[in-house]
């Protein structure tokens, strides 16, 4: 028979094992309950999220149906189907691209034209520079010519103004602006030629001696200027105010004489001045 001490030890081990099993059972139950509760909460949350998602999908579907209805309504108002609307939109886009391309082409053409104009302006500047040089040269020539001009006593004994002996001299006198000047070429034996408000007729020339004879008709009166010298001022009065007119012949040959007529600034002028 076993001893009493051994029985007590066996009973204690059995009691401890029961308590361990009980604790393990409690822990298992608690874990199961926690797991169930957590799973249920997740399931509820998923159910709620799914419900919200379905509500959002329903709202989107509702909006899509509304948009389609508006599109159909617009198409009906315009008398167009969806396909026609799409085609029309494509046409408008194509027209917009074409317009943008045309504007770009025009802008390029304008840039090209501006470039050409810039080149032309540069050419004009060069020409202007040349003209300035020519003007400066001409001005110098005029100053030289002016220095060579002289005064003389006319055939009436009156002090004449500056006398032009060449066409260049005459241009200088015209630029001075003190009197009116009319250049002429007279043919020997021709009819009287109107010059300003008078008429001149070449009667005779003597190139060897540098002399000539001509008739001057002024105020219905003809005066013969006989055997006058080249570059000699020929003077006569004309007009209601008895103004002093002068003429100078600077070249003569067998058939003609060239020169100019000079009148005061206040003298009458012809309808068409020579």
TORKOL-4160 file (C-alpha; in steps of 0.2 Angstrom, whole numbers, padded with zeros to 4 digits, m for minus):
274
<pt num="1" X="0000" Y="0000" Z="0000"/>
<pt num="2" X="0006" Y="0017" Z="m0004"/>
<pt num="3" X="0011" Y="0029" Z="0009"/>
<pt num="4" X="0001" Y="0044" Z="0015"/>
<pt num="5" X="0014" Y="0057" Z="0009"/>
<pt num="6" X="0014" Y="0050" Z="m0008"/>
<pt num="7" X="m0005" Y="0052" Z="m0009"/>
<pt num="8" X="m0005" Y="0070" Z="m0004"/>
<pt num="9" X="0008" Y="0074" Z="m0018"/>
<pt num="10" X="m0002" Y="0066" Z="m0031"/>
<pt num="11" X="m0018" Y="0075" Z="m0026"/>
<pt num="12" X="m0009" Y="0092" Z="m0027"/>
<pt num="13" X="m0002" Y="0088" Z="m0044"/>
<pt num="14" X="m0020" Y="0084" Z="m0050"/>
<pt num="15" X="m0027" Y="0100" Z="m0043"/>
<pt num="16" X="m0013" Y="0111" Z="m0051"/>
<pt num="17" X="m0017" Y="0103" Z="m0068"/>
<pt num="18" X="m0035" Y="0106" Z="m0067"/>
<pt num="19" X="m0032" Y="0125" Z="m0063"/>
<pt num="20" X="m0020" Y="0126" Z="m0078"/>
<pt num="21" X="m0033" Y="0118" Z="m0089"/>
<pt num="22" X="m0046" Y="0130" Z="m0082"/>
<pt num="23" X="m0035" Y="0146" Z="m0086"/>
<pt num="24" X="m0031" Y="0140" Z="m0103"/>
<pt num="25" X="m0050" Y="0137" Z="m0106"/>
<pt num="26" X="m0053" Y="0155" Z="m0100"/>
<pt num="27" X="m0039" Y="0162" Z="m0111"/>
<pt num="28" X="m0046" Y="0153" Z="m0126"/>
<pt num="29" X="m0064" Y="0158" Z="m0123"/>
<pt num="30" X="m0058" Y="0176" Z="m0121"/>
<pt num="31" X="m0048" Y="0176" Z="m0136"/>
<pt num="32" X="m0062" Y="0168" Z="m0146"/>
<pt num="33" X="m0074" Y="0182" Z="m0140"/>
<pt num="34" X="m0062" Y="0196" Z="m0144"/>
<pt num="35" X="m0059" Y="0188" Z="m0161"/>
<pt num="36" X="m0077" Y="0187" Z="m0164"/>
<pt num="37" X="m0081" Y="0205" Z="m0159"/>
<pt num="38" X="m0066" Y="0212" Z="m0169"/>
<pt num="39" X="m0072" Y="0202" Z="m0184"/>
<pt num="40" X="m0089" Y="0208" Z="m0182"/>
<pt num="41" X="m0084" Y="0226" Z="m0181"/>
<pt num="42" X="m0073" Y="0224" Z="m0197"/>
<pt num="43" X="m0088" Y="0216" Z="m0205"/>
<pt num="44" X="m0099" Y="0230" Z="m0200"/>
<pt num="45" X="m0087" Y="0243" Z="m0206"/>
<pt num="46" X="m0084" Y="0234" Z="m0223"/>
<pt num="47" X="m0103" Y="0233" Z="m0224"/>
<pt num="48" X="m0105" Y="0252" Z="m0221"/>
<pt num="49" X="m0091" Y="0256" Z="m0233"/>
<pt num="50" X="m0099" Y="0245" Z="m0246"/>
<pt num="51" X="m0115" Y="0254" Z="m0244"/>
<pt num="52" X="m0107" Y="0271" Z="m0245"/>
<pt num="53" X="m0098" Y="0265" Z="m0261"/>
<pt num="54" X="m0114" Y="0259" Z="m0269"/>
<pt num="55" X="m0122" Y="0275" Z="m0264"/>
<pt num="56" X="m0108" Y="0285" Z="m0273"/>
<pt num="57" X="m0109" Y="0273" Z="m0288"/>
<pt num="58" X="m0128" Y="0277" Z="m0289"/>
<pt num="59" X="m0125" Y="0295" Z="m0288"/>
<pt num="60" X="m0112" Y="0294" Z="m0302"/>
<pt num="61" X="m0124" Y="0284" Z="m0313"/>
<pt num="62" X="m0138" Y="0297" Z="m0309"/>
<pt num="63" X="m0126" Y="0311" Z="m0315"/>
<pt num="64" X="m0121" Y="0301" Z="m0331"/>
<pt num="65" X="m0139" Y="0298" Z="m0335"/>
<pt num="66" X="m0143" Y="0317" Z="m0332"/>
<pt num="67" X="m0128" Y="0322" Z="m0343"/>
<pt num="68" X="m0133" Y="0310" Z="m0357"/>
<pt num="69" X="m0151" Y="0317" Z="m0356"/>
<pt num="70" X="m0144" Y="0335" Z="m0357"/>
<pt num="71" X="m0133" Y="0330" Z="m0372"/>
<pt num="72" X="m0148" Y="0322" Z="m0380"/>
<pt num="73" X="m0159" Y="0337" Z="m0377"/>
<pt num="74" X="m0145" Y="0349" Z="m0384"/>
<pt num="75" X="m0143" Y="0337" Z="m0399"/>
<pt num="76" X="m0162" Y="0338" Z="m0402"/>
<pt num="77" X="m0162" Y="0357" Z="m0400"/>
<pt num="78" X="m0148" Y="0358" Z="m0413"/>
<pt num="79" X="m0156" Y="0344" Z="m0424"/>
<pt num="80" X="m0140" Y="0334" Z="m0422"/>
<pt num="81" X="m0137" Y="0316" Z="m0415"/>
<pt num="82" X="m0122" Y="0312" Z="m0404"/>
<pt num="83" X="m0112" Y="0306" Z="m0419"/>
<pt num="84" X="m0116" Y="0323" Z="m0428"/>
<pt num="85" X="m0111" Y="0332" Z="m0412"/>
<pt num="86" X="m0094" Y="0323" Z="m0412"/>
<pt num="87" X="m0092" Y="0327" Z="m0430"/>
<pt num="88" X="m0096" Y="0345" Z="m0428"/>
<pt num="89" X="m0084" Y="0346" Z="m0413"/>
<pt num="90" X="m0070" Y="0338" Z="m0424"/>
<pt num="91" X="m0074" Y="0351" Z="m0438"/>
<pt num="92" X="m0073" Y="0366" Z="m0426"/>
<pt num="93" X="m0056" Y="0359" Z="m0419"/>
<pt num="94" X="m0050" Y="0357" Z="m0437"/>
<pt num="95" X="m0055" Y="0375" Z="m0441"/>
<pt num="96" X="m0047" Y="0382" Z="m0426"/>
<pt num="97" X="m0030" Y="0373" Z="m0431"/>
<pt num="98" X="m0032" Y="0380" Z="m0449"/>
<pt num="99" X="m0035" Y="0397" Z="m0442"/>
<pt num="100" X="m0020" Y="0396" Z="m0431"/>
<pt num="101" X="m0009" Y="0390" Z="m0445"/>
<pt num="102" X="m0015" Y="0404" Z="m0456"/>
<pt num="103" X="m0011" Y="0417" Z="m0443"/>
<pt num="104" X="0006" Y="0410" Z="m0441"/>
<pt num="105" X="0009" Y="0411" Z="m0460"/>
<pt num="106" X="0003" Y="0429" Z="m0460"/>
<pt num="107" X="0015" Y="0433" Z="m0445"/>
<pt num="108" X="0029" Y="0425" Z="m0455"/>
<pt num="109" X="0025" Y="0435" Z="m0470"/>
<pt num="110" X="0024" Y="0451" Z="m0461"/>
<pt num="111" X="0041" Y="0447" Z="m0453"/>
<pt num="112" X="0048" Y="0444" Z="m0470"/>
<pt num="113" X="0041" Y="0460" Z="m0477"/>
<pt num="114" X="0048" Y="0469" Z="m0462"/>
<pt num="115" X="0065" Y="0462" Z="m0466"/>
<pt num="116" X="0063" Y="0468" Z="m0484"/>
<pt num="117" X="0058" Y="0485" Z="m0478"/>
<pt num="118" X="0073" Y="0486" Z="m0467"/>
<pt num="119" X="0084" Y="0482" Z="m0481"/>
<pt num="120" X="0076" Y="0495" Z="m0492"/>
<pt num="121" X="0077" Y="0508" Z="m0478"/>
<pt num="122" X="0096" Y="0504" Z="m0476"/>
<pt num="123" X="0097" Y="0507" Z="m0495"/>
<pt num="124" X="0088" Y="0524" Z="m0494"/>
<pt num="125" X="0100" Y="0529" Z="m0480"/>
<pt num="126" X="0114" Y="0525" Z="m0491"/>
<pt num="127" X="0106" Y="0535" Z="m0505"/>
<pt num="128" X="0103" Y="0550" Z="m0493"/>
<pt num="129" X="0121" Y="0549" Z="m0488"/>
<pt num="130" X="0126" Y="0550" Z="m0507"/>
<pt num="131" X="0113" Y="0565" Z="m0510"/>
<pt num="132" X="0120" Y="0574" Z="m0495"/>
<pt num="133" X="0138" Y="0572" Z="m0502"/>
<pt num="134" X="0131" Y="0578" Z="m0519"/>
<pt num="135" X="0122" Y="0593" Z="m0511"/>
<pt num="136" X="0138" Y="0598" Z="m0502"/>
<pt num="137" X="0148" Y="0597" Z="m0518"/>
<pt num="138" X="0135" Y="0607" Z="m0527"/>
<pt num="139" X="0134" Y="0620" Z="m0513"/>
<pt num="140" X="0153" Y="0622" Z="m0515"/>
<pt num="141" X="0152" Y="0624" Z="m0534"/>
<pt num="142" X="0138" Y="0637" Z="m0531"/>
<pt num="143" X="0149" Y="0647" Z="m0519"/>
<pt num="144" X="0164" Y="0646" Z="m0532"/>
<pt num="145" X="0152" Y="0652" Z="m0545"/>
<pt num="146" X="0145" Y="0666" Z="m0535"/>
<pt num="147" X="0162" Y="0673" Z="m0532"/>
<pt num="148" X="0165" Y="0674" Z="m0551"/>
<pt num="149" X="0149" Y="0684" Z="m0554"/>
<pt num="150" X="0151" Y="0703" Z="m0558"/>
<pt num="151" X="0140" Y="0718" Z="m0560"/>
<pt num="152" X="0140" Y="0729" Z="m0575"/>
<pt num="153" X="0133" Y="0745" Z="m0582"/>
<pt num="154" X="0118" Y="0742" Z="m0594"/>
<pt num="155" X="0116" Y="0749" Z="m0611"/>
<pt num="156" X="0104" Y="0762" Z="m0603"/>
<pt num="157" X="0118" Y="0768" Z="m0591"/>
<pt num="158" X="0110" Y="0759" Z="m0576"/>
<pt num="159" X="0119" Y="0749" Z="m0564"/>
<pt num="160" X="0115" Y="0731" Z="m0567"/>
<pt num="161" X="0114" Y="0717" Z="m0554"/>
<pt num="162" X="0125" Y="0702" Z="m0555"/>
<pt num="163" X="0127" Y="0695" Z="m0573"/>
<pt num="164" X="0127" Y="0677" Z="m0577"/>
<pt num="165" X="0138" Y="0672" Z="m0591"/>
<pt num="166" X="0134" Y="0653" Z="m0591"/>
<pt num="167" X="0119" Y="0642" Z="m0586"/>
<pt num="168" X="0128" Y="0638" Z="m0570"/>
<pt num="169" X="0129" Y="0656" Z="m0566"/>
<pt num="170" X="0111" Y="0658" Z="m0569"/>
<pt num="171" X="0106" Y="0644" Z="m0557"/>
<pt num="172" X="0116" Y="0653" Z="m0543"/>
<pt num="173" X="0106" Y="0669" Z="m0547"/>
<pt num="174" X="0089" Y="0659" Z="m0546"/>
<pt num="175" X="0094" Y="0652" Z="m0529"/>
<pt num="176" X="0097" Y="0670" Z="m0523"/>
<pt num="177" X="0079" Y="0674" Z="m0526"/>
<pt num="178" X="0082" Y="0693" Z="m0529"/>
<pt num="179" X="0074" Y="0693" Z="m0546"/>
<pt num="180" X="0064" Y="0683" Z="m0558"/>
<pt num="181" X="0074" Y="0674" Z="m0572"/>
<pt num="182" X="0068" Y="0667" Z="m0589"/>
<pt num="183" X="0081" Y="0657" Z="m0599"/>
<pt num="184" X="0078" Y="0658" Z="m0618"/>
<pt num="185" X="0085" Y="0652" Z="m0635"/>
<pt num="186" X="0081" Y="0663" Z="m0650"/>
<pt num="187" X="0082" Y="0657" Z="m0668"/>
<pt num="188" X="0088" Y="0670" Z="m0681"/>
<pt num="189" X="0074" Y="0675" Z="m0693"/>
<pt num="190" X="0061" Y="0667" Z="m0682"/>
<pt num="191" X="0045" Y="0676" Z="m0677"/>
<pt num="192" X="0045" Y="0686" Z="m0660"/>
<pt num="193" X="0046" Y="0673" Z="m0646"/>
<pt num="194" X="0036" Y="0677" Z="m0630"/>
<pt num="195" X="0047" Y="0678" Z="m0614"/>
<pt num="196" X="0039" Y="0682" Z="m0598"/>
<pt num="197" X="0028" Y="0697" Z="m0602"/>
<pt num="198" X="0038" Y="0703" Z="m0617"/>
<pt num="199" X="0043" Y="0696" Z="m0634"/>
<pt num="200" X="0061" Y="0694" Z="m0642"/>
<pt num="201" X="0066" Y="0692" Z="m0660"/>
<pt num="202" X="0083" Y="0688" Z="m0665"/>
<pt num="203" X="0088" Y="0698" Z="m0681"/>
<pt num="204" X="0106" Y="0696" Z="m0684"/>
<pt num="205" X="0121" Y="0687" Z="m0676"/>
<pt num="206" X="0140" Y="0690" Z="m0678"/>
<pt num="207" X="0149" Y="0675" Z="m0669"/>
<pt num="208" X="0167" Y="0681" Z="m0674"/>
<pt num="209" X="0164" Y="0698" Z="m0665"/>
<pt num="210" X="0152" Y="0691" Z="m0652"/>
<pt num="211" X="0139" Y="0703" Z="m0657"/>
<pt num="212" X="0120" Y="0702" Z="m0661"/>
<pt num="213" X="0105" Y="0712" Z="m0665"/>
<pt num="214" X="0087" Y="0709" Z="m0658"/>
<pt num="215" X="0070" Y="0717" Z="m0656"/>
<pt num="216" X="0062" Y="0719" Z="m0639"/>
<pt num="217" X="0043" Y="0721" Z="m0639"/>
<pt num="218" X="0036" Y="0727" Z="m0623"/>
<pt num="219" X="0019" Y="0737" Z="m0619"/>
<pt num="220" X="0015" Y="0737" Z="m0638"/>
<pt num="221" X="0031" Y="0745" Z="m0642"/>
<pt num="222" X="0046" Y="0738" Z="m0651"/>
<pt num="223" X="0064" Y="0743" Z="m0648"/>
<pt num="224" X="0079" Y="0737" Z="m0658"/>
<pt num="225" X="0095" Y="0733" Z="m0649"/>
<pt num="226" X="0108" Y="0734" Z="m0662"/>
<pt num="227" X="0126" Y="0727" Z="m0662"/>
<pt num="228" X="0125" Y="0722" Z="m0644"/>
<pt num="229" X="0140" Y="0712" Z="m0636"/>
<pt num="230" X="0138" Y="0695" Z="m0628"/>
<pt num="231" X="0137" Y="0696" Z="m0609"/>
<pt num="232" X="0132" Y="0715" Z="m0610"/>
<pt num="233" X="0116" Y="0719" Z="m0600"/>
<pt num="234" X="0102" Y="0725" Z="m0611"/>
<pt num="235" X="0090" Y="0736" Z="m0602"/>
<pt num="236" X="0073" Y="0743" Z="m0605"/>
<pt num="237" X="0057" Y="0748" Z="m0595"/>
<pt num="238" X="0041" Y="0739" Z="m0595"/>
<pt num="239" X="0024" Y="0738" Z="m0586"/>
<pt num="240" X="0013" Y="0751" Z="m0578"/>
<pt num="241" X="0025" Y="0754" Z="m0564"/>
<pt num="242" X="0040" Y="0757" Z="m0577"/>
<pt num="243" X="0050" Y="0743" Z="m0570"/>
<pt num="244" X="0068" Y="0740" Z="m0576"/>
<pt num="245" X="0070" Y="0724" Z="m0586"/>
<pt num="246" X="0087" Y="0716" Z="m0591"/>
<pt num="247" X="0092" Y="0703" Z="m0603"/>
<pt num="248" X="0109" Y="0695" Z="m0606"/>
<pt num="249" X="0115" Y="0684" Z="m0621"/>
<pt num="250" X="0129" Y="0673" Z="m0616"/>
<pt num="251" X="0132" Y="0663" Z="m0633"/>
<pt num="252" X="0129" Y="0667" Z="m0651"/>
<pt num="253" X="0132" Y="0657" Z="m0667"/>
<pt num="254" X="0126" Y="0659" Z="m0685"/>
<pt num="255" X="0108" Y="0653" Z="m0682"/>
<pt num="256" X="0104" Y="0656" Z="m0663"/>
<pt num="257" X="0107" Y="0665" Z="m0647"/>
<pt num="258" X="0105" Y="0659" Z="m0629"/>
<pt num="259" X="0103" Y="0669" Z="m0613"/>
<pt num="260" X="0091" Y="0675" Z="m0600"/>
<pt num="261" X="0078" Y="0689" Z="m0596"/>
<pt num="262" X="0078" Y="0696" Z="m0578"/>
<pt num="263" X="0063" Y="0705" Z="m0571"/>
<pt num="264" X="0060" Y="0713" Z="m0554"/>
<pt num="265" X="0051" Y="0703" Z="m0541"/>
<pt num="266" X="0036" Y="0714" Z="m0541"/>
<pt num="267" X="0034" Y="0713" Z="m0560"/>
<pt num="268" X="0019" Y="0704" Z="m0568"/>
<pt num="269" X="0022" Y="0686" Z="m0572"/>
<pt num="270" X="0016" Y="0676" Z="m0587"/>
<pt num="271" X="0002" Y="0663" Z="m0586"/>
<pt num="272" X="0015" Y="0650" Z="m0591"/>
<pt num="273" X="0033" Y="0655" Z="m0587"/>
<pt num="274" X="0047" Y="0648" Z="m0598"/>
